Amino acid sequence: MLIKLNKLLKDNRGANLVEYIILVGVVALIALAGFKFFGKKVTDKVNDQANKVETIGN
């Protein structure tokens, strides 16, 4: 029984996959927070510039 437990503790075959999944999750959360924080400001700036370009054409 002790040998099986020792082998199980030394087995790290799935560790890299779990680390990558955690990393992708953290990056996704940071991106989501950035979009949430800057989304309105960027949209307002783009709309403002679009209105300026439109008035130049008229």
PDBQT receptor file of N, H, CA, C and O in Angstrom, charges set to zero:
ATOM      1  N   MET A   1       0.832  -1.199   0.000  1.00  0.00    +0.000 N 
ATOM      2  CA  MET A   1       0.000   0.000   0.000  1.00  0.00    +0.000 C 
ATOM      3  C   MET A   1       0.872   1.256   0.000  1.00  0.00    +0.000 C 
ATOM      4  O   MET A   1       0.585   2.213  -0.719  1.00  0.00    +0.000 OA
ATOM      5  N   LEU A   2       1.910   1.254   0.787  1.00  0.00    +0.000 N 
ATOM      6  H   LEU A   2       2.143   0.476   1.371  1.00  0.00    +0.000 HD
ATOM      7  CA  LEU A   2       2.804   2.407   0.879  1.00  0.00    +0.000 C 
ATOM      8  C   LEU A   2       3.520   2.645  -0.448  1.00  0.00    +0.000 C 
ATOM      9  O   LEU A   2       3.766   3.791  -0.824  1.00  0.00    +0.000 OA
ATOM     10  N   ILE A   3       3.852   1.574  -1.153  1.00  0.00    +0.000 N 
ATOM     11  H   ILE A   3       3.652   0.643  -0.847  1.00  0.00    +0.000 HD
ATOM     12  CA  ILE A   3       4.524   1.701  -2.448  1.00  0.00    +0.000 C 
ATOM     13  C   ILE A   3       3.589   2.351  -3.468  1.00  0.00    +0.000 C 
ATOM     14  O   ILE A   3       4.021   3.208  -4.239  1.00  0.00    +0.000 OA
ATOM     15  N   LYS A   4       2.318   1.957  -3.484  1.00  0.00    +0.000 N 
ATOM     16  H   LYS A   4       1.967   1.261  -2.857  1.00  0.00    +0.000 HD
ATOM     17  CA  LYS A   4       1.350   2.554  -4.406  1.00  0.00    +0.000 C 
ATOM     18  C   LYS A   4       1.166   4.040  -4.126  1.00  0.00    +0.000 C 
ATOM     19  O   LYS A   4       1.082   4.846  -5.053  1.00  0.00    +0.000 OA
ATOM     20  N   LEU A   5       1.105   4.399  -2.856  1.00  0.00    +0.000 N 
ATOM     21  H   LEU A   5       1.174   3.745  -2.103  1.00  0.00    +0.000 HD
ATOM     22  CA  LEU A   5       0.950   5.804  -2.478  1.00  0.00    +0.000 C 
ATOM     23  C   LEU A   5       2.170   6.608  -2.905  1.00  0.00    +0.000 C 
ATOM     24  O   LEU A   5       2.042   7.736  -3.381  1.00  0.00    +0.000 OA
ATOM     25  N   ASN A   6       3.347   6.029  -2.734  1.00  0.00    +0.000 N 
ATOM     26  H   ASN A   6       3.451   5.113  -2.347  1.00  0.00    +0.000 HD
ATOM     27  CA  ASN A   6       4.579   6.707  -3.119  1.00  0.00    +0.000 C 
ATOM     28  C   ASN A   6       4.631   6.917  -4.635  1.00  0.00    +0.000 C 
ATOM     29  O   ASN A   6       5.038   7.984  -5.095  1.00  0.00    +0.000 OA
ATOM     30  N   LYS A   7       4.220   5.909  -5.416  1.00  0.00    +0.000 N 
ATOM     31  H   LYS A   7       3.889   5.042  -5.042  1.00  0.00    +0.000 HD
ATOM     32  CA  LYS A   7       4.179   6.040  -6.872  1.00  0.00    +0.000 C 
ATOM     33  C   LYS A   7       3.169   7.103  -7.291  1.00  0.00    +0.000 C 
ATOM     34  O   LYS A   7       3.424   7.878  -8.213  1.00  0.00    +0.000 OA
ATOM     35  N   LEU A   8       2.032   7.138  -6.620  1.00  0.00    +0.000 N 
ATOM     36  H   LEU A   8       1.825   6.508  -5.871  1.00  0.00    +0.000 HD
ATOM     37  CA  LEU A   8       0.999   8.115  -6.943  1.00  0.00    +0.000 C 
ATOM     38  C   LEU A   8       1.486   9.539  -6.681  1.00  0.00    +0.000 C 
ATOM     39  O   LEU A   8       1.196  10.448  -7.459  1.00  0.00    +0.000 OA
ATOM     40  N   LEU A   9       2.215   9.732  -5.604  1.00  0.00    +0.000 N 
ATOM     41  H   LEU A   9       2.451   8.994  -4.972  1.00  0.00    +0.000 HD
ATOM     42  CA  LEU A   9       2.722  11.066  -5.282  1.00  0.00    +0.000 C 
ATOM     43  C   LEU A   9       3.799  11.524  -6.261  1.00  0.00    +0.000 C 
ATOM     44  O   LEU A   9       3.931  12.721  -6.516  1.00  0.00    +0.000 OA
ATOM     45  N   LYS A  10       4.569  10.583  -6.813  1.00  0.00    +0.000 N 
ATOM     46  H   LYS A  10       4.461   9.611  -6.605  1.00  0.00    +0.000 HD
ATOM     47  CA  LYS A  10       5.626  10.936  -7.754  1.00  0.00    +0.000 C 
ATOM     48  C   LYS A  10       5.113  11.079  -9.186  1.00  0.00    +0.000 C 
ATOM     49  O   LYS A  10       5.832  11.593 -10.043  1.00  0.00    +0.000 OA
ATOM     50  N   ASP A  11       3.899  10.639  -9.461  1.00  0.00    +0.000 N 
ATOM     51  H   ASP A  11       3.315  10.221  -8.765  1.00  0.00    +0.000 HD
ATOM     52  CA  ASP A  11       3.336  10.691 -10.813  1.00  0.00    +0.000 C 
ATOM     53  C   ASP A  11       2.849  12.105 -11.105  1.00  0.00    +0.000 C 
ATOM     54  O   ASP A  11       1.962  12.615 -10.421  1.00  0.00    +0.000 OA
ATOM     55  N   ASN A  12       3.427  12.732 -12.115  1.00  0.00    +0.000 N 
ATOM     56  H   ASN A  12       4.147  12.318 -12.671  1.00  0.00    +0.000 HD
ATOM     57  CA  ASN A  12       3.030  14.104 -12.463  1.00  0.00    +0.000 C 
ATOM     58  C   ASN A  12       2.729  14.229 -13.951  1.00  0.00    +0.000 C 
ATOM     59  O   ASN A  12       2.997  15.273 -14.547  1.00  0.00    +0.000 OA
ATOM     60  N   ARG A  13       2.181  13.188 -14.556  1.00  0.00    +0.000 N 
ATOM     61  H   ARG A  13       1.964  12.340 -14.072  1.00  0.00    +0.000 HD
ATOM     62  CA  ARG A  13       1.911  13.198 -15.997  1.00  0.00    +0.000 C 
ATOM     63  C   ARG A  13       0.884  14.256 -16.383  1.00  0.00    +0.000 C 
ATOM     64  O   ARG A  13       1.022  14.871 -17.441  1.00  0.00    +0.000 OA
ATOM     65  N   GLY A  14      -0.115  14.484 -15.584  1.00  0.00    +0.000 N 
ATOM     66  H   GLY A  14      -0.226  13.985 -14.724  1.00  0.00    +0.000 HD
ATOM     67  CA  GLY A  14      -1.151  15.450 -15.934  1.00  0.00    +0.000 C 
ATOM     68  C   GLY A  14      -0.908  16.843 -15.386  1.00  0.00    +0.000 C 
ATOM     69  O   GLY A  14      -1.734  17.737 -15.572  1.00  0.00    +0.000 OA
ATOM     70  N   ALA A  15       0.210  17.036 -14.717  1.00  0.00    +0.000 N 
ATOM     71  H   ALA A  15       0.881  16.310 -14.566  1.00  0.00    +0.000 HD
ATOM     72  CA  ALA A  15       0.474  18.327 -14.073  1.00  0.00    +0.000 C 
ATOM     73  C   ALA A  15       0.608  19.453 -15.089  1.00  0.00    +0.000 C 
ATOM     74  O   ALA A  15       0.088  20.547 -14.870  1.00  0.00    +0.000 OA
ATOM     75  N   ASN A  16       1.297  19.200 -16.196  1.00  0.00    +0.000 N 
ATOM     76  H   ASN A  16       1.720  18.311 -16.374  1.00  0.00    +0.000 HD
ATOM     77  CA  ASN A  16       1.478  20.257 -17.199  1.00  0.00    +0.000 C 
ATOM     78  C   ASN A  16       0.151  20.695 -17.792  1.00  0.00    +0.000 C 
ATOM     79  O   ASN A  16      -0.073  21.888 -17.993  1.00  0.00    +0.000 OA
ATOM     80  N   LEU A  17      -0.724  19.754 -18.074  1.00  0.00    +0.000 N 
ATOM     81  H   LEU A  17      -0.542  18.784 -17.911  1.00  0.00    +0.000 HD
ATOM     82  CA  LEU A  17      -2.031  20.099 -18.627  1.00  0.00    +0.000 C 
ATOM     83  C   LEU A  17      -2.824  20.961 -17.650  1.00  0.00    +0.000 C 
ATOM     84  O   LEU A  17      -3.446  21.946 -18.047  1.00  0.00    +0.000 OA
ATOM     85  N   VAL A  18      -2.800  20.592 -16.396  1.00  0.00    +0.000 N 
ATOM     86  H   VAL A  18      -2.295  19.791 -16.074  1.00  0.00    +0.000 HD
ATOM     87  CA  VAL A  18      -3.524  21.361 -15.380  1.00  0.00    +0.000 C 
ATOM     88  C   VAL A  18      -2.945  22.767 -15.265  1.00  0.00    +0.000 C 
ATOM     89  O   VAL A  18      -3.689  23.738 -15.129  1.00  0.00    +0.000 OA
ATOM     90  N   GLU A  19      -1.621  22.878 -15.319  1.00  0.00    +0.000 N 
ATOM     91  H   GLU A  19      -1.017  22.090 -15.429  1.00  0.00    +0.000 HD
ATOM     92  CA  GLU A  19      -0.989  24.199 -15.234  1.00  0.00    +0.000 C 
ATOM     93  C   GLU A  19      -1.390  25.077 -16.424  1.00  0.00    +0.000 C 
ATOM     94  O   GLU A  19      -1.656  26.267 -16.255  1.00  0.00    +0.000 OA
ATOM     95  N   TYR A  20      -1.431  24.499 -17.612  1.00  0.00    +0.000 N 
ATOM     96  H   TYR A  20      -1.214  23.533 -17.750  1.00  0.00    +0.000 HD
ATOM     97  CA  TYR A  20      -1.836  25.270 -18.787  1.00  0.00    +0.000 C 
ATOM     98  C   TYR A  20      -3.299  25.688 -18.702  1.00  0.00    +0.000 C 
ATOM     99  O   TYR A  20      -3.650  26.801 -19.093  1.00  0.00    +0.000 OA
ATOM    100  N   ILE A  21      -4.142  24.816 -18.201  1.00  0.00    +0.000 N 
ATOM    101  H   ILE A  21      -3.857  23.911 -17.883  1.00  0.00    +0.000 HD
ATOM    102  CA  ILE A  21      -5.558  25.161 -18.048  1.00  0.00    +0.000 C 
ATOM    103  C   ILE A  21      -5.723  26.308 -17.059  1.00  0.00    +0.000 C 
ATOM    104  O   ILE A  21      -6.509  27.225 -17.294  1.00  0.00    +0.000 OA
ATOM    105  N   ILE A  22      -4.990  26.258 -15.963  1.00  0.00    +0.000 N 
ATOM    106  H   ILE A  22      -4.352  25.512 -15.772  1.00  0.00    +0.000 HD
ATOM    107  CA  ILE A  22      -5.053  27.342 -14.972  1.00  0.00    +0.000 C 
ATOM    108  C   ILE A  22      -4.544  28.642 -15.592  1.00  0.00    +0.000 C 
ATOM    109  O   ILE A  22      -5.139  29.700 -15.388  1.00  0.00    +0.000 OA
ATOM    110  N   LEU A  23      -3.452  28.569 -16.342  1.00  0.00    +0.000 N 
ATOM    111  H   LEU A  23      -2.968  27.709 -16.507  1.00  0.00    +0.000 HD
ATOM    112  CA  LEU A  23      -2.886  29.759 -16.976  1.00  0.00    +0.000 C 
ATOM    113  C   LEU A  23      -3.865  30.376 -17.974  1.00  0.00    +0.000 C 
ATOM    114  O   LEU A  23      -4.038  31.595 -18.001  1.00  0.00    +0.000 OA
ATOM    115  N   VAL A  24      -4.498  29.550 -18.784  1.00  0.00    +0.000 N 
ATOM    116  H   VAL A  24      -4.358  28.560 -18.763  1.00  0.00    +0.000 HD
ATOM    117  CA  VAL A  24      -5.485  30.049 -19.747  1.00  0.00    +0.000 C 
ATOM    118  C   VAL A  24      -6.656  30.699 -19.017  1.00  0.00    +0.000 C 
ATOM    119  O   VAL A  24      -7.164  31.731 -19.455  1.00  0.00    +0.000 OA
ATOM    120  N   GLY A  25      -7.083  30.108 -17.919  1.00  0.00    +0.000 N 
ATOM    121  H   GLY A  25      -6.671  29.269 -17.564  1.00  0.00    +0.000 HD
ATOM    122  CA  GLY A  25      -8.174  30.681 -17.132  1.00  0.00    +0.000 C 
ATOM    123  C   GLY A  25      -7.814  32.039 -16.560  1.00  0.00    +0.000 C 
ATOM    124  O   GLY A  25      -8.631  32.960 -16.581  1.00  0.00    +0.000 OA
ATOM    125  N   VAL A  26      -6.596  32.173 -16.050  1.00  0.00    +0.000 N 
ATOM    126  H   VAL A  26      -5.932  31.425 -16.033  1.00  0.00    +0.000 HD
ATOM    127  CA  VAL A  26      -6.157  33.450 -15.477  1.00  0.00    +0.000 C 
ATOM    128  C   VAL A  26      -6.063  34.519 -16.566  1.00  0.00    +0.000 C 
ATOM    129  O   VAL A  26      -6.491  35.655 -16.362  1.00  0.00    +0.000 OA
ATOM    130  N   VAL A  27      -5.504  34.155 -17.720  1.00  0.00    +0.000 N 
ATOM    131  H   VAL A  27      -5.156  33.232 -17.885  1.00  0.00    +0.000 HD
ATOM    132  CA  VAL A  27      -5.407  35.116 -18.827  1.00  0.00    +0.000 C 
ATOM    133  C   VAL A  27      -6.796  35.545 -19.291  1.00  0.00    +0.000 C 
ATOM    134  O   VAL A  27      -7.018  36.719 -19.587  1.00  0.00    +0.000 OA
ATOM    135  N   ALA A  28      -7.723  34.602 -19.353  1.00  0.00    +0.000 N 
ATOM    136  H   ALA A  28      -7.542  33.649 -19.113  1.00  0.00    +0.000 HD
ATOM    137  CA  ALA A  28      -9.091  34.934 -19.761  1.00  0.00    +0.000 C 
ATOM    138  C   ALA A  28      -9.750  35.880 -18.764  1.00  0.00    +0.000 C 
ATOM    139  O   ALA A  28     -10.455  36.807 -19.163  1.00  0.00    +0.000 OA
ATOM    140  N   LEU A  29      -9.528  35.654 -17.481  1.00  0.00    +0.000 N 
ATOM    141  H   LEU A  29      -8.955  34.901 -17.157  1.00  0.00    +0.000 HD
ATOM    142  CA  LEU A  29     -10.101  36.547 -16.465  1.00  0.00    +0.000 C 
ATOM    143  C   LEU A  29      -9.515  37.950 -16.556  1.00  0.00    +0.000 C 
ATOM    144  O   LEU A  29     -10.235  38.937 -16.405  1.00  0.00    +0.000 OA
ATOM    145  N   ILE A  30      -8.215  38.041 -16.801  1.00  0.00    +0.000 N 
ATOM    146  H   ILE A  30      -7.630  37.240 -16.924  1.00  0.00    +0.000 HD
ATOM    147  CA  ILE A  30      -7.576  39.354 -16.937  1.00  0.00    +0.000 C 
ATOM    148  C   ILE A  30      -8.111  40.075 -18.174  1.00  0.00    +0.000 C 
ATOM    149  O   ILE A  30      -8.389  41.273 -18.121  1.00  0.00    +0.000 OA
ATOM    150  N   ALA A  31      -8.255  39.354 -19.282  1.00  0.00    +0.000 N 
ATOM    151  H   ALA A  31      -8.029  38.381 -19.325  1.00  0.00    +0.000 HD
ATOM    152  CA  ALA A  31      -8.795  39.962 -20.503  1.00  0.00    +0.000 C 
ATOM    153  C   ALA A  31     -10.228  40.424 -20.292  1.00  0.00    +0.000 C 
ATOM    154  O   ALA A  31     -10.606  41.508 -20.737  1.00  0.00    +0.000 OA
ATOM    155  N   LEU A  32     -11.014  39.619 -19.626  1.00  0.00    +0.000 N 
ATOM    156  H   LEU A  32     -10.707  38.738 -19.265  1.00  0.00    +0.000 HD
ATOM    157  CA  LEU A  32     -12.405  39.982 -19.353  1.00  0.00    +0.000 C 
ATOM    158  C   LEU A  32     -12.485  41.235 -18.483  1.00  0.00    +0.000 C 
ATOM    159  O   LEU A  32     -13.306  42.118 -18.730  1.00  0.00    +0.000 OA
ATOM    160  N   ALA A  33     -11.635  41.306 -17.474  1.00  0.00    +0.000 N 
ATOM    161  H   ALA A  33     -10.968  40.588 -17.273  1.00  0.00    +0.000 HD
ATOM    162  CA  ALA A  33     -11.614  42.488 -16.612  1.00  0.00    +0.000 C 
ATOM    163  C   ALA A  33     -11.185  43.722 -17.402  1.00  0.00    +0.000 C 
ATOM    164  O   ALA A  33     -11.725  44.810 -17.199  1.00  0.00    +0.000 OA
ATOM    165  N   GLY A  34     -10.219  43.556 -18.298  1.00  0.00    +0.000 N 
ATOM    166  H   GLY A  34      -9.780  42.673 -18.463  1.00  0.00    +0.000 HD
ATOM    167  CA  GLY A  34      -9.775  44.680 -19.129  1.00  0.00    +0.000 C 
ATOM    168  C   GLY A  34     -10.864  45.174 -20.053  1.00  0.00    +0.000 C 
ATOM    169  O   GLY A  34     -11.064  46.380 -20.196  1.00  0.00    +0.000 OA
ATOM    170  N   PHE A  35     -11.576  44.243 -20.686  1.00  0.00    +0.000 N 
ATOM    171  H   PHE A  35     -11.414  43.264 -20.569  1.00  0.00    +0.000 HD
ATOM    172  CA  PHE A  35     -12.679  44.640 -21.557  1.00  0.00    +0.000 C 
ATOM    173  C   PHE A  35     -13.776  45.324 -20.765  1.00  0.00    +0.000 C 
ATOM    174  O   PHE A  35     -14.375  46.293 -21.231  1.00  0.00    +0.000 OA
ATOM    175  N   LYS A  36     -14.036  44.828 -19.583  1.00  0.00    +0.000 N 
ATOM    176  H   LYS A  36     -13.549  44.040 -19.205  1.00  0.00    +0.000 HD
ATOM    177  CA  LYS A  36     -15.081  45.408 -18.741  1.00  0.00    +0.000 C 
ATOM    178  C   LYS A  36     -14.686  46.829 -18.320  1.00  0.00    +0.000 C 
ATOM    179  O   LYS A  36     -15.520  47.734 -18.306  1.00  0.00    +0.000 OA
ATOM    180  N   PHE A  37     -13.418  47.013 -17.982  1.00  0.00    +0.000 N 
ATOM    181  H   PHE A  37     -12.740  46.278 -17.994  1.00  0.00    +0.000 HD
ATOM    182  CA  PHE A  37     -12.942  48.300 -17.484  1.00  0.00    +0.000 C 
ATOM    183  C   PHE A  37     -12.802  49.330 -18.607  1.00  0.00    +0.000 C 
ATOM    184  O   PHE A  37     -13.209  50.481 -18.442  1.00  0.00    +0.000 OA
ATOM    185  N   PHE A  38     -12.228  48.926 -19.749  1.00  0.00    +0.000 N 
ATOM    186  H   PHE A  38     -11.898  47.992 -19.883  1.00  0.00    +0.000 HD
ATOM    187  CA  PHE A  38     -11.937  49.869 -20.829  1.00  0.00    +0.000 C 
ATOM    188  C   PHE A  38     -12.976  49.875 -21.944  1.00  0.00    +0.000 C 
ATOM    189  O   PHE A  38     -12.917  50.738 -22.819  1.00  0.00    +0.000 OA
ATOM    190  N   GLY A  39     -13.906  48.959 -21.941  1.00  0.00    +0.000 N 
ATOM    191  H   GLY A  39     -13.954  48.258 -21.229  1.00  0.00    +0.000 HD
ATOM    192  CA  GLY A  39     -14.847  48.805 -23.045  1.00  0.00    +0.000 C 
ATOM    193  C   GLY A  39     -15.635  50.054 -23.363  1.00  0.00    +0.000 C 
ATOM    194  O   GLY A  39     -15.704  50.453 -24.525  1.00  0.00    +0.000 OA
ATOM    195  N   LYS A  40     -16.226  50.678 -22.373  1.00  0.00    +0.000 N 
ATOM    196  H   LYS A  40     -16.169  50.353 -21.429  1.00  0.00    +0.000 HD
ATOM    197  CA  LYS A  40     -17.048  51.878 -22.577  1.00  0.00    +0.000 C 
ATOM    198  C   LYS A  40     -16.192  53.036 -23.082  1.00  0.00    +0.000 C 
ATOM    199  O   LYS A  40     -16.608  53.777 -23.973  1.00  0.00    +0.000 OA
ATOM    200  N   LYS A  41     -15.004  53.191 -22.516  1.00  0.00    +0.000 N 
ATOM    201  H   LYS A  41     -14.666  52.590 -21.792  1.00  0.00    +0.000 HD
ATOM    202  CA  LYS A  41     -14.130  54.288 -22.930  1.00  0.00    +0.000 C 
ATOM    203  C   LYS A  41     -13.705  54.137 -24.385  1.00  0.00    +0.000 C 
ATOM    204  O   LYS A  41     -13.708  55.109 -25.141  1.00  0.00    +0.000 OA
ATOM    205  N   VAL A  42     -13.344  52.933 -24.771  1.00  0.00    +0.000 N 
ATOM    206  H   VAL A  42     -13.342  52.144 -24.157  1.00  0.00    +0.000 HD
ATOM    207  CA  VAL A  42     -12.917  52.696 -26.152  1.00  0.00    +0.000 C 
ATOM    208  C   VAL A  42     -14.083  52.902 -27.113  1.00  0.00    +0.000 C 
ATOM    209  O   VAL A  42     -13.915  53.509 -28.170  1.00  0.00    +0.000 OA
ATOM    210  N   THR A  43     -15.247  52.407 -26.755  1.00  0.00    +0.000 N 
ATOM    211  H   THR A  43     -15.383  51.914 -25.896  1.00  0.00    +0.000 HD
ATOM    212  CA  THR A  43     -16.427  52.584 -27.607  1.00  0.00    +0.000 C 
ATOM    213  C   THR A  43     -16.753  54.057 -27.783  1.00  0.00    +0.000 C 
ATOM    214  O   THR A  43     -17.065  54.493 -28.892  1.00  0.00    +0.000 OA
ATOM    215  N   ASP A  44     -16.684  54.827 -26.708  1.00  0.00    +0.000 N 
ATOM    216  H   ASP A  44     -16.431  54.473 -25.808  1.00  0.00    +0.000 HD
ATOM    217  CA  ASP A  44     -16.956  56.262 -26.798  1.00  0.00    +0.000 C 
ATOM    218  C   ASP A  44     -15.948  56.966 -27.703  1.00  0.00    +0.000 C 
ATOM    219  O   ASP A  44     -16.328  57.820 -28.504  1.00  0.00    +0.000 OA
ATOM    220  N   LYS A  45     -14.670  56.615 -27.582  1.00  0.00    +0.000 N 
ATOM    221  H   LYS A  45     -14.362  55.921 -26.931  1.00  0.00    +0.000 HD
ATOM    222  CA  LYS A  45     -13.639  57.235 -28.421  1.00  0.00    +0.000 C 
ATOM    223  C   LYS A  45     -13.859  56.902 -29.897  1.00  0.00    +0.000 C 
ATOM    224  O   LYS A  45     -13.756  57.778 -30.756  1.00  0.00    +0.000 OA
ATOM    225  N   VAL A  46     -14.162  55.642 -30.189  1.00  0.00    +0.000 N 
ATOM    226  H   VAL A  46     -14.246  54.930 -29.491  1.00  0.00    +0.000 HD
ATOM    227  CA  VAL A  46     -14.386  55.237 -31.581  1.00  0.00    +0.000 C 
ATOM    228  C   VAL A  46     -15.596  55.959 -32.150  1.00  0.00    +0.000 C 
ATOM    229  O   VAL A  46     -15.546  56.441 -33.281  1.00  0.00    +0.000 OA
ATOM    230  N   ASN A  47     -16.670  56.044 -31.398  1.00  0.00    +0.000 N 
ATOM    231  H   ASN A  47     -16.710  55.652 -30.478  1.00  0.00    +0.000 HD
ATOM    232  CA  ASN A  47     -17.871  56.746 -31.870  1.00  0.00    +0.000 C 
ATOM    233  C   ASN A  47     -17.600  58.231 -32.083  1.00  0.00    +0.000 C 
ATOM    234  O   ASN A  47     -18.092  58.821 -33.045  1.00  0.00    +0.000 OA
ATOM    235  N   ASP A  48     -16.825  58.836 -31.196  1.00  0.00    +0.000 N 
ATOM    236  H   ASP A  48     -16.425  58.357 -30.414  1.00  0.00    +0.000 HD
ATOM    237  CA  ASP A  48     -16.478  60.250 -31.330  1.00  0.00    +0.000 C 
ATOM    238  C   ASP A  48     -15.687  60.495 -32.615  1.00  0.00    +0.000 C 
ATOM    239  O   ASP A  48     -15.967  61.439 -33.354  1.00  0.00    +0.000 OA
ATOM    240  N   GLN A  49     -14.706  59.647 -32.871  1.00  0.00    +0.000 N 
ATOM    241  H   GLN A  49     -14.478  58.880 -32.271  1.00  0.00    +0.000 HD
ATOM    242  CA  GLN A  49     -13.911  59.798 -34.093  1.00  0.00    +0.000 C 
ATOM    243  C   GLN A  49     -14.758  59.545 -35.338  1.00  0.00    +0.000 C 
ATOM    244  O   GLN A  49     -14.589  60.225 -36.350  1.00  0.00    +0.000 OA
ATOM    245  N   ALA A  50     -15.658  58.583 -35.272  1.00  0.00    +0.000 N 
ATOM    246  H   ALA A  50     -15.795  58.031 -34.450  1.00  0.00    +0.000 HD
ATOM    247  CA  ALA A  50     -16.541  58.306 -36.414  1.00  0.00    +0.000 C 
ATOM    248  C   ALA A  50     -17.431  59.504 -36.705  1.00  0.00    +0.000 C 
ATOM    249  O   ALA A  50     -17.666  59.835 -37.867  1.00  0.00    +0.000 OA
ATOM    250  N   ASN A  51     -17.928  60.153 -35.662  1.00  0.00    +0.000 N 
ATOM    251  H   ASN A  51     -17.738  59.884 -34.718  1.00  0.00    +0.000 HD
ATOM    252  CA  ASN A  51     -18.765  61.346 -35.856  1.00  0.00    +0.000 C 
ATOM    253  C   ASN A  51     -17.962  62.488 -36.471  1.00  0.00    +0.000 C 
ATOM    254  O   ASN A  51     -18.474  63.221 -37.317  1.00  0.00    +0.000 OA
ATOM    255  N   LYS A  52     -16.708  62.643 -36.050  1.00  0.00    +0.000 N 
ATOM    256  H   LYS A  52     -16.292  62.048 -35.363  1.00  0.00    +0.000 HD
ATOM    257  CA  LYS A  52     -15.860  63.695 -36.620  1.00  0.00    +0.000 C 
ATOM    258  C   LYS A  52     -15.608  63.450 -38.103  1.00  0.00    +0.000 C 
ATOM    259  O   LYS A  52     -15.658  64.380 -38.909  1.00  0.00    +0.000 OA
ATOM    260  N   VAL A  53     -15.336  62.201 -38.460  1.00  0.00    +0.000 N 
ATOM    261  H   VAL A  53     -15.295  61.446 -37.806  1.00  0.00    +0.000 HD
ATOM    262  CA  VAL A  53     -15.104  61.868 -39.868  1.00  0.00    +0.000 C 
ATOM    263  C   VAL A  53     -16.370  62.101 -40.676  1.00  0.00    +0.000 C 
ATOM    264  O   VAL A  53     -16.309  62.584 -41.807  1.00  0.00    +0.000 OA
ATOM    265  N   GLU A  54     -17.502  61.763 -40.107  1.00  0.00    +0.000 N 
ATOM    266  H   GLU A  54     -17.551  61.371 -39.188  1.00  0.00    +0.000 HD
ATOM    267  CA  GLU A  54     -18.778  61.942 -40.807  1.00  0.00    +0.000 C 
ATOM    268  C   GLU A  54     -19.063  63.424 -41.050  1.00  0.00    +0.000 C 
ATOM    269  O   GLU A  54     -19.550  63.784 -42.121  1.00  0.00    +0.000 OA
ATOM    270  N   THR A  55     -18.769  64.292 -40.074  1.00  0.00    +0.000 N 
ATOM    271  H   THR A  55     -18.374  64.000 -39.204  1.00  0.00    +0.000 HD
ATOM    272  CA  THR A  55     -19.023  65.725 -40.256  1.00  0.00    +0.000 C 
ATOM    273  C   THR A  55     -18.069  66.336 -41.276  1.00  0.00    +0.000 C 
ATOM    274  O   THR A  55     -18.427  67.313 -41.933  1.00  0.00    +0.000 OA
ATOM    275  N   ILE A  56     -16.875  65.792 -41.425  1.00  0.00    +0.000 N 
ATOM    276  H   ILE A  56     -16.584  64.998 -40.891  1.00  0.00    +0.000 HD
ATOM    277  CA  ILE A  56     -15.944  66.289 -42.442  1.00  0.00    +0.000 C 
ATOM    278  C   ILE A  56     -16.514  66.028 -43.831  1.00  0.00    +0.000 C 
ATOM    279  O   ILE A  56     -16.389  66.864 -44.726  1.00  0.00    +0.000 OA
ATOM    280  N   GLY A  57     -17.136  64.874 -44.007  1.00  0.00    +0.000 N 
ATOM    281  H   GLY A  57     -17.237  64.195 -43.281  1.00  0.00    +0.000 HD
ATOM    282  CA  GLY A  57     -17.705  64.515 -45.311  1.00  0.00    +0.000 C 
ATOM    283  C   GLY A  57     -18.903  65.362 -45.684  1.00  0.00    +0.000 C 
ATOM    284  O   GLY A  57     -19.214  65.490 -46.869  1.00  0.00    +0.000 OA
ATOM    285  N   ASN A  58     -19.581  65.939 -44.719  1.00  0.00    +0.000 N 
ATOM    286  H   ASN A  58     -19.329  65.835 -43.757  1.00  0.00    +0.000 HD
ATOM    287  CA  ASN A  58     -20.778  66.748 -45.009  1.00  0.00    +0.000 C 
ATOM    288  C   ASN A  58     -20.336  68.140 -45.210  1.00  0.00    +0.000 C 
ATOM    289  O   ASN A  58     -21.160  69.017 -45.468  1.00  0.00    +0.000 OA
TER     290      ASN A  58
